[in-house]
Amino acid sequence: MINTKLTTLLDSILGKGKVTNKGNVAHACPFCHTSRKKLEIQTITSSKGENPWHCWVCNKSGKKLSSLFKALNVSREKVSELYKVLNTQSKYSTTWTDSNNPSTTALDLPKEFIPLFNHSDSFEYKNAIHYLNAKRKISLSEIVKYNIGYCESGEYAHKIIIPSYDEFGKLNYFVGRAYYDVDFKHKNPESSKNCVGFELFINWALPIVLVEGAFDAIAVRRNAIPLFGKTISEDLRRKIIENKVTQLYICLDKDAQKQALEHAEYFMNNGVQVYFVDLAEKDPAEIGFEKMCSLIKQTKPLTFEKFIEYKLFG
């Protein structure tokens, strides 16, 4: 008999699967991103404690689900849940390393962090504020909302700091961006990106907008999630599916079209209506709020025919 608790857990990580035969379930493969559900997983644990899994397209495979979870950088909580579902002894605390969600050290803002909503006569403060107001069109209300700050010294000296908080108000990431014209403009913490950017401000019942950076998300304003890069984290992918998001706008830069199409294909296969926003040669931060709103409103749902056209001709 199929292990329903295990299939529910797998659905939360890989998206909705389908039962095939002999206790197997099939999912869209997260390794090769095939549009068909070709990742087969045996949900009935063998006498050796194995649940073999195998993708019939890319040939990625393993004997135990722990190896699949590790390859996907699944969170510690999900791995613990796996051990409970399989009713096996967990050596989790000593052998499992979660490169996408390290918990050995808590993430903190730089100790030199200064909130920018606290007015100062400091020369550095004035330059930081000028950069945000004049070059990024970020208002005081947005500075307060996102708790934007800066550093005058230390590892993040002369950089704007934009924190990201999870649904409970706990810091889950931050980015640093120089407010002077220097060679190395960006500096981010050596911390996991397996999080939902700006989750504190997200309403999952409304359409979600995915963008690359924090400044892009601030420019969009409404239900925008920064990826802090071009790929979607496992945690974000899972929450979009778990929260039954019905409409998803993907607004990545032109040079990230390949990744954007992979994301679009995955969510379309999981019943999400995807809107592929063509940004041409600019990013949302350059386009600005009003024009982004207009562009999003004009974007039509991505059809299979249009998806193939993008894949073939770009």
C-alpha positions in Angstrom: 0.0 0.0 0.0 1.3 3.5 -0.9 2.7 5.6 2.0 0.3 8.6 1.9 2.2 10.5 4.6 5.3 10.2 2.5 3.5 11.3 -0.7 2.2 14.4 1.1 5.8 15.2 2.2 7.1 14.7 -1.3 4.4 16.9 -2.8 5.4 19.7 -0.5 8.9 19.6 -1.8 8.6 18.5 -5.4 5.1 19.8 -6.3 2.1 17.6 -6.9 3.0 14.1 -8.0 0.9 11.3 -9.4 0.6 7.7 -8.3 1.9 5.3 -11.0 2.1 1.6 -9.9 3.6 -0.8 -7.4 3.8 2.0 -4.7 5.6 4.4 -7.0 4.8 8.1 -7.4 6.1 10.4 -10.3 7.1 14.0 -10.0 8.6 16.7 -12.3 12.4 16.3 -12.0 14.1 19.2 -10.2 17.4 18.3 -11.8 16.7 18.3 -15.5 13.4 20.3 -15.3 11.6 18.1 -17.8 8.0 19.1 -18.3 6.8 15.5 -17.8 6.7 13.7 -14.5 9.6 11.4 -15.0 11.1 11.3 -11.5 9.9 7.9 -10.1 10.0 7.4 -6.3 9.2 4.2 -4.5 7.1 5.1 -1.4 7.1 1.5 0.1 10.3 1.1 2.1 12.2 -2.1 1.4 13.5 -4.5 4.1 16.9 -2.8 3.7 15.3 0.6 4.5 15.5 1.8 0.9 13.2 4.0 -1.2 14.8 4.0 -4.6 14.3 7.0 -6.9 15.2 7.5 -10.5 14.6 10.1 -13.3 14.0 8.4 -16.6 15.2 11.5 -18.5 18.5 12.7 -16.8 19.2 9.3 -15.1 19.7 10.9 -11.7 19.0 8.3 -9.1 19.6 7.0 -5.5 18.6 4.2 -3.2 17.5 6.3 -0.2 15.3 9.3 0.0 17.8 11.0 2.3 20.2 11.2 -0.7 17.4 12.9 -2.7 16.7 15.3 0.1 20.4 16.1 0.4 20.8 16.7 -3.3 17.9 19.2 -3.2 19.3 21.0 -0.1 16.0 20.3 1.7 15.6 22.0 5.1 16.4 20.3 8.3 12.7 20.3 9.3 11.8 18.4 6.2 14.5 15.8 6.8 13.3 15.3 10.4 9.8 14.8 9.0 11.2 12.3 6.5 12.7 10.2 9.3 9.4 10.3 11.3 7.4 9.3 8.2 9.7 6.4 7.5 10.0 5.5 11.2 13.7 5.3 11.0 16.5 6.3 13.4 17.8 9.8 12.7 21.5 10.5 12.8 20.5 14.0 11.7 22.2 16.0 14.3 25.6 14.5 13.6 25.7 13.5 9.9 23.3 15.6 8.0 24.7 18.8 6.5 22.2 21.2 5.1 24.1 23.6 2.8 21.0 25.5 1.9 19.8 26.1 5.5 22.8 26.2 7.9 21.8 26.6 11.5 25.2 26.5 13.2 25.2 30.3 13.4 22.3 32.7 13.5 22.2 35.4 10.9 22.5 38.9 12.3 22.8 42.4 10.7 26.3 43.8 10.8 27.2 45.2 14.2 27.9 48.5 12.5 24.4 48.7 11.0 22.7 52.1 11.4 19.0 52.5 10.5 18.5 55.3 8.0 15.2 56.4 9.5 17.3 57.9 12.4 18.3 61.3 11.0 22.0 62.2 11.4 24.3 65.0 10.4 27.0 62.5 9.4 28.6 62.9 6.0 28.1 59.2 5.3 24.5 59.3 6.3 23.8 62.2 3.9 25.5 60.3 1.0 23.6 57.1 1.8 20.3 59.0 1.9 21.1 60.8 -1.3 21.9 57.5 -3.1 18.5 56.0 -2.1 16.5 59.2 -2.8 18.1 60.5 -5.9 19.4 57.3 -7.6 17.0 54.7 -6.4 13.8 56.8 -5.9 13.3 55.2 -2.5 11.2 57.3 -0.1 11.4 57.6 3.6 8.3 55.5 4.1 10.0 52.7 2.2 13.2 53.1 4.3 11.1 52.7 7.4 9.0 49.8 6.0 12.0 47.7 5.0 14.3 48.9 7.9 16.9 50.0 5.4 20.2 51.1 6.9 23.9 51.5 6.2 27.3 51.0 7.6 30.0 53.7 8.1 32.7 51.2 9.0 33.5 47.5 9.2 33.1 44.7 6.7 30.1 46.5 5.1 31.5 50.0 5.2 29.9 52.5 2.8 27.1 50.1 1.9 23.3 50.3 2.0 22.0 47.3 4.0 18.5 46.0 3.1 17.3 43.3 5.5 14.8 40.6 4.7 12.5 39.1 7.3 10.5 35.9 7.4 6.8 35.6 8.2 7.5 35.9 12.0 9.7 39.0 11.6 13.0 37.0 12.0 15.9 38.1 9.8 16.4 35.5 7.0 18.9 37.4 4.7 20.2 40.8 3.9 22.1 42.5 1.0 24.7 45.1 0.9 25.1 47.7 -1.9 27.8 50.4 -2.1 26.4 53.9 -2.3 29.7 55.1 -3.8 30.9 54.4 -7.3 33.4 51.6 -6.6 34.5 48.5 -8.4 32.9 46.0 -6.0 29.4 47.3 -5.4 27.7 44.3 -3.9 28.5 42.3 -0.7 26.1 39.7 0.7 26.5 37.5 3.8 27.9 34.0 3.6 24.5 32.7 4.5 21.9 30.5 3.0 19.6 31.9 0.3 17.1 29.2 1.0 14.5 31.7 2.2 11.5 33.8 1.0 12.7 37.3 0.5 10.6 40.0 2.2 8.2 37.2 3.4 7.0 39.5 6.2 5.1 41.5 3.6 3.8 38.7 1.4 0.1 37.9 1.0 0.0 34.4 -0.5 -3.7 34.8 -1.5 -2.8 37.5 -4.0 -0.7 37.3 -7.2 3.0 36.9 -6.5 5.7 38.8 -8.4 9.2 37.3 -8.6 12.2 39.6 -9.2 16.0 39.2 -8.9 17.0 41.8 -6.4 15.9 43.7 -3.3 15.8 47.0 -5.1 13.6 45.4 -7.8 11.2 44.2 -5.2 11.0 47.6 -3.6 10.3 49.2 -7.0 7.4 46.8 -7.7 6.1 47.3 -4.1 3.1 45.0 -4.3 3.7 41.3 -3.2 7.1 41.2 -4.8 9.7 38.6 -3.7 13.4 39.1 -4.4 15.2 35.9 -5.3 18.6 37.4 -4.4 19.8 36.0 -7.7 18.3 34.1 -10.7 17.2 30.8 -9.1 14.2 30.0 -6.9 15.1 28.6 -3.5 13.6 25.2 -2.4 11.8 27.0 0.4 10.1 29.5 -1.9 9.2 26.9 -4.5 7.6 24.8 -1.7 5.6 27.7 -0.2 4.2 28.8 -3.6 2.8 25.3 -4.0 1.7 24.8 -0.4 -0.1 28.2 -0.3 -1.9 27.4 -3.6 -0.7 30.5 -5.4 -2.9 30.9 -8.5 -1.1 33.7 -10.3 2.7 34.1 -10.6 4.5 36.9 -12.4 8.1 36.2 -13.3 10.1 39.4 -13.8 13.7 38.5 -14.4 16.3 40.3 -16.4 16.8 39.5 -20.0 20.1 37.6 -19.3 18.1 35.3 -17.0 15.6 34.2 -19.5 16.7 30.6 -19.4 16.2 30.4 -15.7 12.9 32.3 -16.0 11.6 29.7 -18.5 12.6 26.8 -16.3 10.7 28.4 -13.4 7.7 29.1 -15.6 7.6 25.4 -16.8 7.8 24.0 -13.3 4.9 26.1 -11.9 2.8 25.7 -15.0 3.1 21.9 -14.6 1.9 22.4 -11.0 -1.3 24.3 -12.0 -0.1 27.8 -11.4 -1.1 30.5 -14.0 2.3 32.0 -15.0 2.8 35.5 -16.5 6.2 35.9 -18.1 6.9 39.6 -17.9 9.2 40.8 -20.7 11.5 43.4 -19.2 13.4 44.1 -22.5 16.9 45.4 -21.5 16.0 47.0 -18.1 15.3 45.7 -14.6 12.3 46.7 -12.4 14.4 49.1 -10.4 15.3 51.0 -13.6 11.7 50.8 -15.0 10.1 52.2 -11.8 6.9 51.6 -10.0 4.3 53.2 -12.3 5.7 51.7 -15.5 6.1 48.3 -13.9 2.5 48.3 -12.8 1.5 49.1 -16.3 3.7 46.4 -17.7 2.4 43.8 -15.3 -1.2 44.7 -16.1 -0.5 44.4 -19.9 1.1 40.9 -19.5 -1.1 38.0 -20.6 -0.9 34.5 -19.1 1.9 32.4 -20.6 0.5 29.8 -23.0 2.1 26.6 -24.0 2.6 27.9 -27.6 4.2 31.1 -26.3 6.4 29.1 -24.0 7.7 27.0 -26.9 8.3 30.1 -28.9 10.4 31.6 -26.1 12.3 28.3 -25.8 13.1 28.2 -29.5 13.7 31.8 -30.4 14.3 33.6 -27.1 
